[in-house]
Amino acid sequence: MNPARLLTAALAVTLLLVRTAAAAGPALKAVDPWVREAPPGMTVLAAFMVLHNDSDQALQVVRVSSPEFGHVEMHRTVVSEGMARMLKQEQLEVPPRGRLTLAPGGYHLMLFDPGKPLRAGDTVHLILHLRHGGELAVAAPVRKGAKGMGGMMHQHP
């Protein structure tokens, strides 16, 4: 990403943080967000976090975007007959006064087509778009591989 584009993305995220505070309020929070560092040449990364809903209403994340990636999808891993499959999700629902964990082997975000290689220590900016117009900006540090899916095979249906 060139410096001008990086500055524009940083400004957009900053403005979004201000807008998010007003739009989503403190009801939805992201705790311990992180992105798994990909091996060289990989164009798909995964993001994880725990979403906390402090409101009395269920909240639905209907889309996720990132200035560092071409597009982001919401997925859930299911294991059937020893094979892990990632199923694309139309939304992620966080129950009232509850939480939804995005972790290896379960719900997660798939980040496609990075603008540049990302290494441990970098930060990925994610914008979670809620069904009723609110947004939550999340800054997720990139970390080296973590425990989780091990050597399971993966396939997309």
ChimeraX commands (.cxc) that place a marker at each C-alpha (Angstrom):
marker #1 position 0.00,0.00,0.00 radius 0.5
marker #1 position 1.45,3.37,-0.96 radius 0.5
marker #1 position 1.88,6.03,1.78 radius 0.5
marker #1 position -1.00,8.21,0.53 radius 0.5
marker #1 position -3.39,5.25,0.49 radius 0.5
marker #1 position -2.21,4.16,3.94 radius 0.5
marker #1 position -2.79,7.69,5.31 radius 0.5
marker #1 position -6.25,7.77,3.72 radius 0.5
marker #1 position -7.08,4.37,5.27 radius 0.5
marker #1 position -5.84,5.50,8.70 radius 0.5
marker #1 position -7.93,8.68,8.49 radius 0.5
marker #1 position -11.00,6.68,7.44 radius 0.5
marker #1 position -10.56,4.30,10.38 radius 0.5
marker #1 position -10.14,7.25,12.79 radius 0.5
marker #1 position -13.31,8.90,11.50 radius 0.5
marker #1 position -15.08,5.56,11.66 radius 0.5
marker #1 position -14.07,5.15,15.30 radius 0.5
marker #1 position -15.76,8.46,16.11 radius 0.5
marker #1 position -18.83,7.55,14.06 radius 0.5
marker #1 position -18.94,4.05,15.58 radius 0.5
marker #1 position -19.02,5.40,19.12 radius 0.5
marker #1 position -22.16,7.33,18.25 radius 0.5
marker #1 position -23.79,4.69,16.04 radius 0.5
marker #1 position -23.18,1.44,17.88 radius 0.5
marker #1 position -22.69,2.93,21.32 radius 0.5
marker #1 position -21.03,0.76,23.90 radius 0.5
marker #1 position -23.39,-2.21,23.26 radius 0.5
marker #1 position -21.05,-4.27,21.04 radius 0.5
marker #1 position -17.42,-4.73,22.02 radius 0.5
marker #1 position -14.61,-6.76,20.49 radius 0.5
marker #1 position -12.27,-8.36,23.02 radius 0.5
marker #1 position -8.80,-9.74,22.18 radius 0.5
marker #1 position -9.00,-9.35,18.39 radius 0.5
marker #1 position -6.12,-10.84,16.39 radius 0.5
marker #1 position -5.19,-12.00,12.90 radius 0.5
marker #1 position -3.11,-15.10,12.25 radius 0.5
marker #1 position 0.09,-14.38,10.32 radius 0.5
marker #1 position 0.04,-16.22,6.99 radius 0.5
marker #1 position 2.95,-18.07,5.42 radius 0.5
marker #1 position 4.69,-16.20,2.57 radius 0.5
marker #1 position 2.62,-16.12,-0.62 radius 0.5
marker #1 position -0.74,-16.78,1.09 radius 0.5
marker #1 position -3.50,-14.41,0.06 radius 0.5
marker #1 position -6.01,-15.45,2.72 radius 0.5
marker #1 position -5.72,-14.77,6.46 radius 0.5
marker #1 position -8.09,-15.41,9.37 radius 0.5
marker #1 position -9.24,-13.05,12.14 radius 0.5
marker #1 position -10.52,-13.96,15.59 radius 0.5
marker #1 position -12.02,-12.15,18.62 radius 0.5
marker #1 position -14.78,-12.39,21.20 radius 0.5
marker #1 position -17.82,-10.17,20.56 radius 0.5
marker #1 position -19.67,-8.99,23.69 radius 0.5
marker #1 position -23.20,-7.61,23.50 radius 0.5
marker #1 position -24.11,-5.46,26.51 radius 0.5
marker #1 position -27.60,-4.65,25.22 radius 0.5
marker #1 position -30.98,-6.32,25.81 radius 0.5
marker #1 position -31.35,-7.01,22.09 radius 0.5
marker #1 position -29.56,-9.50,19.84 radius 0.5
marker #1 position -27.08,-7.79,17.51 radius 0.5
marker #1 position -26.30,-9.06,14.03 radius 0.5
marker #1 position -23.06,-8.41,12.17 radius 0.5
marker #1 position -24.12,-8.53,8.51 radius 0.5
marker #1 position -20.88,-7.52,6.83 radius 0.5
marker #1 position -17.21,-6.98,7.64 radius 0.5
marker #1 position -14.80,-4.81,5.66 radius 0.5
marker #1 position -11.15,-3.84,5.93 radius 0.5
marker #1 position -9.05,-1.22,4.13 radius 0.5
marker #1 position -6.14,-3.71,4.09 radius 0.5
marker #1 position -8.04,-6.47,2.22 radius 0.5
marker #1 position -9.97,-6.89,-1.01 radius 0.5
marker #1 position -12.87,-8.47,0.86 radius 0.5
marker #1 position -13.81,-10.17,4.11 radius 0.5
marker #1 position -16.19,-13.09,4.69 radius 0.5
marker #1 position -17.76,-14.45,7.87 radius 0.5
marker #1 position -17.31,-18.22,8.25 radius 0.5
marker #1 position -17.97,-21.10,10.61 radius 0.5
marker #1 position -15.92,-24.30,10.62 radius 0.5
marker #1 position -17.80,-27.58,10.91 radius 0.5
marker #1 position -16.21,-31.03,11.09 radius 0.5
marker #1 position -17.95,-33.88,9.30 radius 0.5
marker #1 position -16.39,-37.33,8.78 radius 0.5
marker #1 position -13.00,-36.02,9.85 radius 0.5
marker #1 position -13.02,-33.18,7.31 radius 0.5
marker #1 position -13.22,-29.55,8.39 radius 0.5
marker #1 position -15.31,-27.38,6.10 radius 0.5
marker #1 position -15.73,-23.64,6.24 radius 0.5
marker #1 position -19.29,-22.51,5.72 radius 0.5
marker #1 position -19.88,-18.89,4.72 radius 0.5
marker #1 position -22.25,-17.12,7.11 radius 0.5
marker #1 position -24.73,-14.43,6.07 radius 0.5
marker #1 position -24.54,-12.90,9.55 radius 0.5
marker #1 position -23.02,-13.37,12.99 radius 0.5
marker #1 position -25.54,-13.02,15.80 radius 0.5
marker #1 position -24.47,-11.97,19.28 radius 0.5
marker #1 position -27.18,-12.80,21.83 radius 0.5
marker #1 position -28.54,-10.20,24.28 radius 0.5
marker #1 position -26.18,-9.77,27.25 radius 0.5
marker #1 position -24.09,-12.52,25.67 radius 0.5
marker #1 position -21.05,-13.16,23.57 radius 0.5
marker #1 position -19.96,-14.87,20.38 radius 0.5
marker #1 position -16.46,-16.32,20.18 radius 0.5
marker #1 position -14.59,-16.20,16.89 radius 0.5
marker #1 position -11.75,-18.70,17.30 radius 0.5
marker #1 position -9.78,-21.26,15.27 radius 0.5
marker #1 position -12.03,-24.24,14.55 radius 0.5
marker #1 position -15.28,-22.25,14.95 radius 0.5
marker #1 position -16.64,-18.91,13.81 radius 0.5
marker #1 position -13.99,-16.69,12.22 radius 0.5
marker #1 position -13.40,-14.02,9.60 radius 0.5
marker #1 position -11.65,-14.86,6.34 radius 0.5
marker #1 position -9.59,-11.96,4.96 radius 0.5
marker #1 position -8.96,-12.16,1.21 radius 0.5
marker #1 position -6.44,-10.38,-1.03 radius 0.5
marker #1 position -4.22,-8.35,1.32 radius 0.5
marker #1 position -2.85,-5.09,-0.08 radius 0.5
marker #1 position 0.60,-6.08,1.21 radius 0.5
marker #1 position 2.18,-8.96,3.14 radius 0.5
marker #1 position 1.34,-8.72,6.83 radius 0.5
marker #1 position 3.71,-9.90,9.55 radius 0.5
marker #1 position 3.48,-10.32,13.31 radius 0.5
marker #1 position 3.29,-6.87,14.89 radius 0.5
marker #1 position 1.27,-5.31,12.05 radius 0.5
marker #1 position -2.31,-4.16,12.66 radius 0.5
marker #1 position -5.40,-5.01,10.62 radius 0.5
marker #1 position -8.37,-2.64,10.74 radius 0.5
marker #1 position -11.77,-4.32,10.58 radius 0.5
marker #1 position -15.16,-2.66,10.37 radius 0.5
marker #1 position -18.09,-4.75,11.59 radius 0.5
marker #1 position -21.34,-3.52,10.02 radius 0.5
marker #1 position -24.47,-4.15,12.09 radius 0.5
marker #1 position -27.93,-4.92,10.73 radius 0.5
marker #1 position -29.49,-1.65,11.93 radius 0.5
marker #1 position -26.76,0.67,10.72 radius 0.5
marker #1 position -24.24,0.72,13.53 radius 0.5
marker #1 position -20.59,-0.08,12.97 radius 0.5
marker #1 position -17.75,-1.22,15.18 radius 0.5
marker #1 position -14.14,-0.50,14.23 radius 0.5
marker #1 position -11.64,-3.08,15.48 radius 0.5
marker #1 position -7.84,-2.90,15.41 radius 0.5
marker #1 position -6.50,-6.47,15.37 radius 0.5
marker #1 position -2.79,-7.17,15.79 radius 0.5
marker #1 position -1.21,-9.79,13.55 radius 0.5
marker #1 position 0.25,-12.68,15.56 radius 0.5
marker #1 position 2.37,-15.68,14.63 radius 0.5
marker #1 position 0.50,-18.99,14.34 radius 0.5
marker #1 position -1.48,-20.03,17.36 radius 0.5
marker #1 position -2.97,-23.27,18.58 radius 0.5
marker #1 position -6.19,-24.25,16.97 radius 0.5
marker #1 position -6.94,-26.12,13.81 radius 0.5
marker #1 position -3.72,-28.12,13.72 radius 0.5
marker #1 position -3.38,-30.34,10.68 radius 0.5
marker #1 position -7.04,-30.61,9.75 radius 0.5
marker #1 position -7.88,-30.55,6.07 radius 0.5
marker #1 position -10.02,-27.66,4.89 radius 0.5
marker #1 position -12.36,-27.31,1.98 radius 0.5
marker #1 position -14.95,-24.79,0.92 radius 0.5
marker #1 position -18.28,-26.28,-0.20 radius 0.5
marker link #1:1,2 radius 0.2
marker link #1:2,3 radius 0.2
marker link #1:3,4 radius 0.2
marker link #1:4,5 radius 0.2
marker link #1:5,6 radius 0.2
marker link #1:6,7 radius 0.2
marker link #1:7,8 radius 0.2
marker link #1:8,9 radius 0.2
marker link #1:9,10 radius 0.2
marker link #1:10,11 radius 0.2
marker link #1:11,12 radius 0.2
marker link #1:12,13 radius 0.2
marker link #1:13,14 radius 0.2
marker link #1:14,15 radius 0.2
marker link #1:15,16 radius 0.2
marker link #1:16,17 radius 0.2
marker link #1:17,18 radius 0.2
marker link #1:18,19 radius 0.2
marker link #1:19,20 radius 0.2
marker link #1:20,21 radius 0.2
marker link #1:21,22 radius 0.2
marker link #1:22,23 radius 0.2
marker link #1:23,24 radius 0.2
marker link #1:24,25 radius 0.2
marker link #1:25,26 radius 0.2
marker link #1:26,27 radius 0.2
marker link #1:27,28 radius 0.2
marker link #1:28,29 radius 0.2
marker link #1:29,30 radius 0.2
marker link #1:30,31 radius 0.2
marker link #1:31,32 radius 0.2
marker link #1:32,33 radius 0.2
marker link #1:33,34 radius 0.2
marker link #1:34,35 radius 0.2
marker link #1:35,36 radius 0.2
marker link #1:36,37 radius 0.2
marker link #1:37,38 radius 0.2
marker link #1:38,39 radius 0.2
marker link #1:39,40 radius 0.2
marker link #1:40,41 radius 0.2
marker link #1:41,42 radius 0.2
marker link #1:42,43 radius 0.2
marker link #1:43,44 radius 0.2
marker link #1:44,45 radius 0.2
marker link #1:45,46 radius 0.2
marker link #1:46,47 radius 0.2
marker link #1:47,48 radius 0.2
marker link #1:48,49 radius 0.2
marker link #1:49,50 radius 0.2
marker link #1:50,51 radius 0.2
marker link #1:51,52 radius 0.2
marker link #1:52,53 radius 0.2
marker link #1:53,54 radius 0.2
marker link #1:54,55 radius 0.2
marker link #1:55,56 radius 0.2
marker link #1:56,57 radius 0.2
marker link #1:57,58 radius 0.2
marker link #1:58,59 radius 0.2
marker link #1:59,60 radius 0.2
marker link #1:60,61 radius 0.2
marker link #1:61,62 radius 0.2
marker link #1:62,63 radius 0.2
marker link #1:63,64 radius 0.2
marker link #1:64,65 radius 0.2
marker link #1:65,66 radius 0.2
marker link #1:66,67 radius 0.2
marker link #1:67,68 radius 0.2
marker link #1:68,69 radius 0.2
marker link #1:69,70 radius 0.2
marker link #1:70,71 radius 0.2
marker link #1:71,72 radius 0.2
marker link #1:72,73 radius 0.2
marker link #1:73,74 radius 0.2
marker link #1:74,75 radius 0.2
marker link #1:75,76 radius 0.2
marker link #1:76,77 radius 0.2
marker link #1:77,78 radius 0.2
marker link #1:78,79 radius 0.2
marker link #1:79,80 radius 0.2
marker link #1:80,81 radius 0.2
marker link #1:81,82 radius 0.2
marker link #1:82,83 radius 0.2
marker link #1:83,84 radius 0.2
marker link #1:84,85 radius 0.2
marker link #1:85,86 radius 0.2
marker link #1:86,87 radius 0.2
marker link #1:87,88 radius 0.2
marker link #1:88,89 radius 0.2
marker link #1:89,90 radius 0.2
marker link #1:90,91 radius 0.2
marker link #1:91,92 radius 0.2
marker link #1:92,93 radius 0.2
marker link #1:93,94 radius 0.2
marker link #1:94,95 radius 0.2
marker link #1:95,96 radius 0.2
marker link #1:96,97 radius 0.2
marker link #1:97,98 radius 0.2
marker link #1:98,99 radius 0.2
marker link #1:99,100 radius 0.2
marker link #1:100,101 radius 0.2
marker link #1:101,102 radius 0.2
marker link #1:102,103 radius 0.2
marker link #1:103,104 radius 0.2
marker link #1:104,105 radius 0.2
marker link #1:105,106 radius 0.2
marker link #1:106,107 radius 0.2
marker link #1:107,108 radius 0.2
marker link #1:108,109 radius 0.2
marker link #1:109,110 radius 0.2
marker link #1:110,111 radius 0.2
marker link #1:111,112 radius 0.2
marker link #1:112,113 radius 0.2
marker link #1:113,114 radius 0.2
marker link #1:114,115 radius 0.2
marker link #1:115,116 radius 0.2
marker link #1:116,117 radius 0.2
marker link #1:117,118 radius 0.2
marker link #1:118,119 radius 0.2
marker link #1:119,120 radius 0.2
marker link #1:120,121 radius 0.2
marker link #1:121,122 radius 0.2
marker link #1:122,123 radius 0.2
marker link #1:123,124 radius 0.2
marker link #1:124,125 radius 0.2
marker link #1:125,126 radius 0.2
marker link #1:126,127 radius 0.2
marker link #1:127,128 radius 0.2
marker link #1:128,129 radius 0.2
marker link #1:129,130 radius 0.2
marker link #1:130,131 radius 0.2
marker link #1:131,132 radius 0.2
marker link #1:132,133 radius 0.2
marker link #1:133,134 radius 0.2
marker link #1:134,135 radius 0.2
marker link #1:135,136 radius 0.2
marker link #1:136,137 radius 0.2
marker link #1:137,138 radius 0.2
marker link #1:138,139 radius 0.2
marker link #1:139,140 radius 0.2
marker link #1:140,141 radius 0.2
marker link #1:141,142 radius 0.2
marker link #1:142,143 radius 0.2
marker link #1:143,144 radius 0.2
marker link #1:144,145 radius 0.2
marker link #1:145,146 radius 0.2
marker link #1:146,147 radius 0.2
marker link #1:147,148 radius 0.2
marker link #1:148,149 radius 0.2
marker link #1:149,150 radius 0.2
marker link #1:150,151 radius 0.2
marker link #1:151,152 radius 0.2
marker link #1:152,153 radius 0.2
marker link #1:153,154 radius 0.2
marker link #1:154,155 radius 0.2
marker link #1:155,156 radius 0.2
marker link #1:156,157 radius 0.2
view
